[in-house]
Amino acid sequence: MAKRLSVTDLDFDTIKDNMKTFLRQQDQFADYDFEGSTISTLLDVLAYNTHYNAVYANVLANEMFLDSADLRNSIVSHAKHVGYTPRSATSPLAKLNVVVSGLSGSSATATRGTTFTTTVDSVSYNYIVKDDTTISPVSGVYTFSELPVYEGTLVENKFTVDTTNADQRFLIRNKNADTTTLKVSVQNSSTDSTTATYTKSTDLADVSSTSTVYFLEGAEDEQYEVIFGDGVLGKALSTGNIVTLSYIVTSGVDSNGATSFSLSGNIAGSSSATVTTASNSGGGSLPETADSIRFNAPKQFASQNRAVTTKDYEARVKTIFPNAKSVQVWGGEDNSTPVYGRVYISISPKTGTTLTASNKTDIITQLKDFNVASITPIIEDVETTFLQLNINVKYDQKATTKTADSIKSLVQSTITNFNDNNLQQFDQMFRHSKFIETVNKVDTAILSNITTVKLHKSFTATTTSTTTYTIGFNNAFYNPHSGHNSSAGGILVSSGFKVNGDTTNEYFLDEDGEGNVRLYYLAAGVRTYTNNTQGTIDYTTGTIVLNSLFVTEVSNVDGATSTAIRLTITPNSVDVKPVRNQVLQIDETNTTTTVTADDFDTTSGIGYTTSTSYA
């Protein structure tokens, strides 16, 4: 019985072997020597051709689906089918207070393209006004308050419409174009200067046959295409129309954090201006990656241009604010203290640690077009809880040529990588066993490591009045029995500060193991308590409340000037879980790593040097 030909094995050698097997089953080639004959060359050609086409077919099949496509052009094309436009590069935004002198008249205008300069890391950047901004003088003073400026260069592309050319396209070819700054205008003709400004369509229900709108889509090679109406959905173009696309080309993230600006050129004819920074630059980002498009396109499609569920908000916020590294959304009913009618949003940016006030305002404004009218979106800053680790590693010095210091260096590099890859985003939990395993794999000579965990958070003290502070760790605290470690301060340690009425002593906080936070200062190294009920500590919820505390001065933290007081505690579990707007991060500065050679020479466990796992 003839053997079936396998058609699932597509590598070259298997294809050729299958062909030879097939031919051997034919009477004409029963005793044929395929290896030593010319037919072997023919089989090589056939196998090569089959293999080539099989690979091509497989690649083609992969590119037909969004989740398996590899080429960016394919991914963009699939995203287009679900109505998703990839995010462009985004210009950093700064807000300036500009007082212009030497002007007269009832108003002054900072026109689109007005340029300011700044320097970041010794590199100069231009920031420009995106929209004409007109102000009136107050008491003869011309002040542009919180004038928004965007980093980059203003570029214009002009096209003369030819409706007979079916291949004509209106492309934004610069890969670093910020499409959020795009202005589209259409002039009637070279002899008729009548010009109409077109707006981007976001809702087809509002588009008629005469609507002066355009549509923006992703195109090949990281370009964008502007599409106009067909006379049914949007006004159609006519031959001879002149289309102008004006936009900012940006360097993206490079100039984030600019703090000082000066006017380049003039405003309303005057080059004399005093410029102060109302809001440092931020929000700059690179074009959306292929992987990000693949991830976000289905989610935006699922949201159907509305923001109702938490996933809807996450998808919408990532579209509005491309500098978001991760987004966390929760309903007000899920707050520690329920607040109904609100949805809370926390955004971890790719650059910087917090969003600027202008970023928050812009996001809230744009969300109003999508969210339910009765729901108020609130943006909460990210709260970072730091993990302070004490790592004790033992290794077999006979199993490696590395020194203790070199192993320690490897461990510290591993901590950094673990911090970057496994933490610092919402919902990323610190799993103690996973961390232990990661450290143990640093070198085959490592025999064991004991890692203890402490947590710390900081709160900004009000130095002008008595204030009550609530600090939530969202993880239970270690309290094995009532009065645990009371004489040594329990499980709470604070950085120093001064209080109202005492300009001499530096004060600290600890707790008594009974749920009370105590206030004390050191006198000859001895704790002198001035308030044994300064606050409360809830071991179950992981919440510390400081009542009526009047801080007048905050001590340095880690040797640097600080406005915040640090609270360090021992958690009940070495696995730590972030909640809502909380993210976890290893405090590498205060994490200690000790590497010692294992002592095999002791005759019993009594003299064996080790480290405690007691928290």
N, C-alpha and C positions, 0 to 999 in steps of 0.2 A: 504494500500500500504506500502510495506516495506520501512523503512528509509534507505537511503544510508549510508554506512559506511564511516566515515571520515578518510582519510589516511594522512592528513596533520598535524594533531595534534600528536606530538610525545613524550609528557611527560608521565610519568608512569601512573598517575591518569587518564588522559584523555584516554589513550589506554585501561585501564581496564574498564572504564565507557563505552567506545565504544563497547567493547566486550560484556558486560552485556546487553547493549541496543540491540545489534544484536541478542543475544540469546533469549531475551524476545520476540522478534518478531517471534520466532519459536514456533510452536504449542506445542512441547514437553516441553518447559520451560516457558509457558505463566504465570503460577502462582508459579514459583519456587523462593524460598528464597535464593538468591545468597550469602547474607552476613552470613547466619548461616549454610552454608553447606560446605562440603569438596571441592566442585567445586570452591569456592572462592580462596582456596590455589592454585589450578591449574591455575586459572586466574591470580593470582599474578605471578606465574612462567612464564606464557606466556607473560604477560605484561612486566615483567622485561626483558625477552629475546628480545622482540620486541623493547623495549626502548634502550637496550644496542646496538643492531645491528643498530638501526636508528641513534644513536649518532655516532657510528663508521662510518657509511656510510656518515654522514654529514661531519665529520672531514676529512674523506678520500677525499670527493669531494672538500673541501676547499684546501687541500694540492695539488690538481691537477692543480692549477692555481697560477701563480706568485703573482698576486695582492691580493689573499686571503690566501695564505699559511702562516702558523704560525711557523712551524719548520724550523730552519736554514738549515738543510740538504735538505729539499724540495726546499727552496728558491735557494740554491746553485745549485741544480740539474736543476731547470728551467733556471737559469742564464747560465748554461753550454750549454743549447740548443740554446741560442742566441749568443754564442761565448764570453760570459763575464766571466772573471776570477776575483773573489773577491780580493780586495787589501789585502795584508798581513800587518803585523806590519812593520813599517819602522824605521830603525836605524837613530838616530840623526847624522847629518854630521857636522864635523868641518874641518877647513883647517888650517894647521900648517906650520910655517917656521922652519925648523930643520937644524941646522948647526952641523955637526958631525966632531969631532976631532979624531986624532989618526989613520987616514986612509992613505993608499997609493994606487997607481995604477991609471988607466985611467978612472975608473968608480966605482960607489957604488950603491947597490941595497937595497931598503927597500922592503923586501919580503912580500907577502900576509901573514897576521897574526902578523906582527910586532905590538907590543902593546905599547900604551900610557895610562897613568892613569890620572884621574881627580877626583874632589870632587864637588858634588852639594848637598847643604843642609845637609852637614856632612856625605853623603853617597858616597862611592868610586865607580867609574865606569871605565871599560876598553874600550878604543877606539883602533881599529885595522885598519891596512892598508888592503884594499880590493883587490887591484891588485898590482903585482910586479911593482915597480917604480924605474927606473934606471936614474942616473944623472952622469954627468962628472964634475970634479972639475974645478973651475975658480980661477986662481992664487993660486992653492993649497988648496982652500977652498971648502969643500963638503957641498953644500947647497941644501936642498929639499925645493923648494918654493911652498907654498900653497899645501902642501901634504894633500890629502883628507883622513880622518880617520873616521870610523864608530863605533858607540857604540855597544858593545855586545861581544859574545864569538863565536869563529869559531868552527863549528861542521861538522863532516864528517859522512855520512852514506854509507856503501858499500853493494852491492848486487851481488851475483853470478847468472847469467842468466840461467834459465832453460826453454827453449822454449816448453817443453812438459807439463809444468805446466800452465794450462789456467788461474789459479787464481793468478799467480804471479803479484804483483804490486810494483811500485817504489814510495813509499810514503814519504813525508816530514811530520813527525808526530808531530813535535814541534809546538805548537800553536803560538809561538812568533817568528817564523822564518821570516826573511826578504827575500822574494823571489827575490827582486831586486839584492841581493848579491849572488844569486845561481850560482855555477859553476858546470857543468856536464862534466864528462870525462868517456871514455869507454876504458878499457884495454883489449887487445885481449884474454888473459887467465892468469892463475896463473903461467904458464911457459913461456909466451911471454909478455914482459913488454911494447910492443908497445902500445902507448896510443894516442887516438884522443880526442880532445876537441870538445864538441857539443855546438851549439848555439841555442838559443830560436828562433823558427819560428814565424814570424809576418806576412808573406805574402806567401800564398800557391803557388802563381804564380812563385815564385823563388825556389820552392822545387822540386827536381828530385828524382829518385829512389836511388841515391847514396849520397844525401845530408846528412851530419852529423848534423842533427837538432833534437831538442826535442820539445814537446808541453807541456804546463803547464796548468792544470785544477784544479779548486776547487774540494775538496773531502769531504767526511763525517767528522763530528766531528772536524771542523775547520782545517783539514789537506789539503795538496796539493799533487797532483799526477803528476809525470813526465811520459810522454808517448812518446815512440819512434816510428819511422816509421815502415811501413809494407812492405817495398821493392818497393812500388809504390810512396807513399808520404813519402820520407825520407828513409834513410838506416835502414834496419831491423837488430836487434840484433841476435847474434848466441849463442847457448848453450856454456857455459864456459866463456863468456864475463864477465868482472867485471866492474860494474857500480859504480861510486863514485859521490855522491851528497855532495857538500861542500857549506855551507851557514852560515850566521851570525844569531845567536839567540840574540834578543835585549830586553831591558826593555821598549822600546818605548819612551813615552813622559817624563819619569822621569828625564833624564839627559839633556833635552833641556836647553840651556843657559849656558853650561859649558864654562868657560873663561880661565882657566889656566891648562896646561898639562905638564907632564914630561914623559920621555922615560922609559919604563919598559923592561928590556932585552937589546938587542943590534941591531945595524944596521951595516951590513957587518962586524960583529965581534967586533964593538966598542960600548961600553955602555956610552961613553962620548958625550953628545950632549946638545946644547943649544936650547930650544924650546920656540918659541913665537907664539902667536895665531894670525893668519891672519883673521880668521872668527870664531866667537863663534858658538858653536853647536846649531843646530836647525833642524826642519823638522821631528823629531821623532813623530810617531803616533801609535795608537793601531790598531789591525786588523779591517777590515771593518765590520760594524754591519749588521745584517740581514735587517733592515729597509733601510740602505744605499744601499745594494745590490739590493733590490726590486726597489728602486728609480732609480738607475744608469744603471742597466742592459738594460732596454728597450731603454734608451737614447743613450747608446753607440752603440747598435744595429742599431738604426736609423741613426747614424752618418756614418755607413758603412766604418769605418777605414779611414775617411777623415775629414778634418777640413775646411768647407766651410762656413756654417752658424754660427751665434753666439752660437746656441745650440750645434753644433758640437764642437766648441772650449771649451765650458763649460764642456761637457762630457769628452773630451780628457784631459783637464787640471786636472780634478779630478782624472783621472786614473794615470797621470804622477806624481801628487803631492797630495798624500793622506792626507796631513796635512791641506788641504784647508777646511775651514768651509763653505765658500760661494765664488762663482766666478761670476764676472761681466765682460761681453764682449760687446764691441760696435765697430762699424766701424768708421774709421777715418772721414767719411763724416758726422757723428753725433757729432763730437767734437764741442765745442763752436767756435773754428776756424777750419773749415774743412781741413783735411789732407787726401788725397786720396792715395790708395795703402797700407794702414796700417790697422791693427786691434789691438785694445787696450784691454788689459786684466788686471784686478785688482783682487787680491786674498786676502781674509781675512783669515789668518791662524788660526787654532784651538789653537795654542800656540804662544805667542808672538804677536806683533803688525804689524811687517813688515817682508818681505822675505829678506833673506840674498842675497848678490850678487851672490853667488854660486848657490843658489836655482833658481834665475832668469835665470842665464846662462843655467842651466841644463834643465829647462822647455822650453826655446826658442830652444835649440838644439834638443830636442825630438819632438817638434812641427813641425820642418822642414820636417819630414818624412810624414806629413799628410796634411799640408796646401798648398794652391795654390802657385806656385813658384813666382808669381808676387806680392804676399801679404806679407808684413813684420809684424810679430807680435811684439808688444811692451808691456812690463809689466809696469804698473803704480802702484805706491804705493797707499794704501788706504788713503783717506783724511777724517778725522773725524771732523764733525761739532758738537759742544757741545751745549746742551740745558741747559740754566740756568733758573731754575724755581723759582718763588716766590709763595708759596702755603699758602693761608689763610683759615683755616678750622674753622667753627663754629659748636658746638655740644650742645645738650640738656643734661645738667648735671643731670637732674631729671630722665632721661631715661637710665642711666648707672651708675655702681659703679666705672668705670674707671676714673682715673684722666686725666687731660689734657696732662701730660707728657707721660702716658701710651698710649694714643691715638696717640700722636705724634710719639712715637716709632713704633707703628703699621703702621702708614702712611709712615714712612721712610723705613720700611721693604718692603712695597708694592711698593715704588718707585724703590727699588733695583730689585725686581722681574719683574716689568714692563720693566725696563732697559734691563734685561737679556733676557726676553721672547719676547719682542715686538720691540726691536731696535738692533743696533750694527751689522746688516747685510744689504747687498745691497737690495735696493728697499723696505726696511721696513720704512714706513712713520710714523711720529708722528702725531697722531690724537688727538686733544685737547679734544674733547667730550668723546672719549674712555678713556683717562687718567682721566678726571673728574669723569666719572662713576666708574672707578676702585677705586679711592680714596674714593668716597662716600660709597662704599660697605664695607669699612674697618670695620665700626661699625654702628649698627642700630641707634645709638644716633647722628651720624653726620647729620646735617641739610643742610649744604651747604659748598662749597669751591670755592674760586676764585683763579685761577691760571694764572699768567702772564708768558710770555715766552720771553726770550732773547736768542740770539745765539752768540757763540764766536768761532773763529778759531785763530790759531797761525801761524806765519811764521818765519822761521829761518833767522836772520839778518846776512848779510855779513859785518863784522867789519873791513874790510881792504880797501874798496873802495866804491864809489858812485854807488848805485844800484837802479833799478826800480823794484817794487814789484807789482804783480797782485794777489789779494785775492778774490776768487769767492765763494760766499755763495749759489748760485743757487736758491735763494729765494728772492722775492721782499722785499724791505725795507719799513718801515713805514715813510711816508712823506705826511701828510694830506694836507699841503699847503706850498707854497713857504716861506722859512725862518723859518720853524717850529723849535721852541725851540733853535734858534740860540744863544741866550745869554748864555744858559746853555750847549752849545756844541752839540746841535742836538741830534742825536740818536747813535752817535759813541763814544765809550770809549776805550782807549788803556792802556796797561801797560806801564811802564816807560822805558826810555833809554837815553843815552847821544849821542850827535852828534859831528861831527868833528868841531873843532874850539872853543868848550866850554866844559871845563873839570869840571865845577862847577855845572851847572844846570841840573836837570832831566827833560826831555822833554816828551810830550804826544801828542796824536792826537785827534781831534774831527772834526766836520763838521758844516757847516753854514746853512743847510736846503736848500741851493741853488745849491748843487752838488759839492761843493768844500771841500776838506779835509784840515784842518789847523794844523799847528805845533806851539806848545806853551810850555812855562814853567810857573811855579807858582812863583810869587813874593809876599810875604806876603799874600798868599792865593788867589791872584788875577791872572787870566790868562793873560800872556804877550805873544802875538802872534808874531812870528818871520817870519812866512810864511803863508799867507792866501790862497795860491794855491799850497800847497805841493803835492796835488793829486786830484783825482776826485772820486766821489761816484755816481754810477748809481743806482737809487732807483728801477728801473724797473727790471733790470737783476740781481741785488744783487751783484755787482762787485765793488771793491775798488782798485784803482790804485794809488800807491805812486811813485812819480817821483823824481829821482835823490836824494835819501835819503842816507846820509853817516852816518851810525850808528857806533859808536866806542865802546859802552858798553851797555849791556842789564841788566835791573834791575831784581831783584828777582820777581817771579810770585808765588802767594799763599805761600809766605814765603820760597820758595826753589830757589836755583840757576837755572837760565834758560838761554838758548841761543836763545829763541824765544820770539817774541813780540805778545801779545794777543790783538785781536780786538774784542770788544763786541758791538753788534748792536741790534736794535729792529726790528723784522720782521713785514711785513705788515699783515701776516696771522699767527694765532696761530697754524694752521696746517702746518707742515713742511715736505717737500718732498726731499729726497736725489736724486741726479742725477749722473749717470755714476759710478765713483769710490768713491762716497761720501757715508759715513755711518753716522748715527745719534747716539748720546749717551748722556744721561743725566749726567751733571756734578754734581754728588752728593755732592761734597765738597762745591760748591758754591750755591747749591740749598737751599733755606730757607723754613722752615716749621713752621708756627705759628698756634697753636690750642688754641682757647678761647671758653669759655662758652657763649652761646647766651644770650643777655640781653633782656629779655621779659618785663621788667618793664617800659620801656620808653612809654610815651603816644603818641608819634608821630614818624614818620620817621626822623624828623629833628635831634633828639638827639640820634638816633640809630647808634651805633658804627659799622662801616663796613670797607671794604677795597676796593680800586679802581681797576677796570678792565682795566683802561687806561694804554696803553702800554708805 
